[in-house]
Amino acid sequence: MPVVVEGYKELIQKLNAFEPDLNKQMKIEIKAAMLPIRDKARGYAPSPYPSYLYNWADKGIVRAAAATENSYRKFPLYNPAEVIAGIKYKAGANKKTRYGFSALYSVINTSAAGAIYETAGRKSGYRGQGPGISRSRNPNAGAIFINSMGPMYGQDKFKGRLIFRAWNEDQGKAQDAVVHAIEKAARRFNERATQSSFALAV
């Protein structure tokens, strides 16, 4: 899963200033490594809408509790086209996590329904009581809803049914390709700048 790339920010600054062609080529190679993950994840999104989750398409049945006890918000509906289109490749640093890290290159799920299908039941499994759960008259609705989606793939917090499944099945090939592209750009930069003051040690 995530790999810490030390010196990346400095490398990009040097490439942009002195060797922009290397930066461009690096981004092309990284994108080529990541797009198959995106495309494979899109292929795991149920389309057309799965009959075993038919209630998810009913505007009047599935609802989730909002911030207060007596107010409700509509549960996001599952639209296959939106879920598939919402799985995107993103280049550039994301917002930093609470640990101070941000993703440089990633495949993300931008639709609410897609995020639910990806991770429903991952955090702690189904719980029948507490805030934020389904208000269905069927006390087992949540368990049925989650179990109908099928298994997740991966480990711990890095498991899911779409992106995480594709990433898990890739077995690190894309990750290795991204790291290799970054290391190659740094190596070529140093080869060109061996005799210059802006050489970078990586």
N, C-alpha and C positions, 0 to 999 in steps of 0.2 A: 504494500500500500504506500502511503506517503514516504518520500525520501527527502531528507534534508540536504540541500545543495549549498554548501558553503562557498562564499565568494561570488555567487551568481550576480548579485547586484553590481559589484565592481566590474565583473566581466561585461555585463550589458553596457555599462557606462563607457568602457574602453572600446567595445565594438562599435557603438553608436558614434563615438568621437573619431575613431581612426579606421575602422574596417567594417562599414555598414553592410557590405556584401556578405560577410561571414555571419552577421546577425540574421540577415534575410534567409540565407541558406539553412541556418540552424532552425529557424522557425518553420520553414517548409518541412524539414525532416521530422520535427516534433509533431506537427499537425498530421503528417502522414502516419505516424505511429499511433496517434490518439483517435483518429477518425474511425478505424475499424471497431474500437470499443464503443463509440457512439452508435454506429450503425447496428452492431450486434445487440446492444441494449434496446434500441428501437424495435428490433425484431422480436423481443420478448414481451412487448406490450400487447396484451390481448386485443385483437382486432379481427373481426367485428366484436362488439361488446359481448363478453362471455355470458352465456345463459345462466350459469350458476351464480352470477352476481347481478341478476336482473334488477334487484331492488336499488342498486346503486344508480340506476338511470331514472328512477322514479322521484320526481321533485317533491312529492308529498310524503314520502315514507321515511327516508333516512335523514336524521337531523342530529347535530351535535350540540352539547351544552356550550354556551358562551361564558363570558366572565362572571356573570351573576346568575343566581339560581333561577330567576324568572324570565331571563331573556335568552333567546336562541338565535343561532346563525345557521344558515343552510349549509349542509355538508356539501363539499364540492362534488359535482357530478362527474362521472367518468365519461369522457369523450375521447375515443381512440385517437382521432386526428390531433387533438390538442396535446395528449400525452406523448405521442410520438414526436411531434414537432417541438415539444418542450424539452426533449433530451438533446442537449447542445454541447458542443466543444467550446471551451472558453480559454483564450490565451490572455495572460496578464494577471497580475496579482489580485486575488480576491480579498475581501475584508479579513483582517487578522482575527484569529481565534483568541480565546481567553488565554491561550498559552503563548501568544505572540507570533504564531506562524500564519502564513497565507499561502494559498495554492497558486503556483505560477502557471500551470497548465492543467486543465481539468475537464472532465465530462460531468455536466451537472443536469439536474432534473428541475426544470423551472415551473412545471405545472403542479398545482396543489394535489390533484387527483393522482398524478404520476408519483409524487413523493409519498403519498399514502400507500399506493400499491407497492412501491419499492420497499417500504420499511414497516408496514403495519404489523404489530406484534413483536418487533425486534427488541424494544427497550426492556420490557418485563413480562411479555406475554399478555394474555387477556386477563383483565380484572373486572369483575362484575359490579364493583362498587367504587364510588369516588367521583370527584368532579371531572368534567370533560369527557364522560363516557356517553355511549348511545342512550337515548331516552326511549328506546323501543319498548313496547309492551312485552316483548319476548326477552326474558332475562338472559337467554343464551345467544341473542342476536350478534353481540360482539364477537363471541367465539366462533360462531358460524361464519360471520363475515371474514374474519382473519383466516380461518382454516380453509375456506373456499379458495383463497388466493394461491395456495400451494406453498411449497417450501422456499426458504431463502438460502442463498449460497454465500460462502465466505465465513469469516470468523468474527465473533464479538460484535463491536460496533461497525465493523466493515463487512456487513453482509446485507443482502437484499435480493430483489427479484428481477431487477432490470440492469442498472449500471453495475452494481456490485457483483451480480451474477456474471456479466460479461467480463468484468475485470478479473474475477476469480478464475474463470475458464481460460483467460489469456495466459495465466501462470507466469506473470512478470515480464512477458516479452515486450509489451509496450513500455513499461517502466524502464527496462534496460535500454531500449532504443532511445528514449528521451535523455537518459543520463549519458549515453554514448554521444548523442548529438551535441550536448552541452560540452562534454569533455573534448570532442573533436574541434569545436569552434575555439575553445581555449588553446588547444595545442597548435592549431593553425595560426592563431593570433600571435602566439609566442614565437613561432617559426618565422613569421614575417617581421617581428619586432625584436629579434634577438639583439641586434645592435642599437636598439633605440631605448630611450629613457622610459618609455611607457610600457615596457614588457611586463607581463603579468604572470606570476607564479601560481600554478594550479596543480 
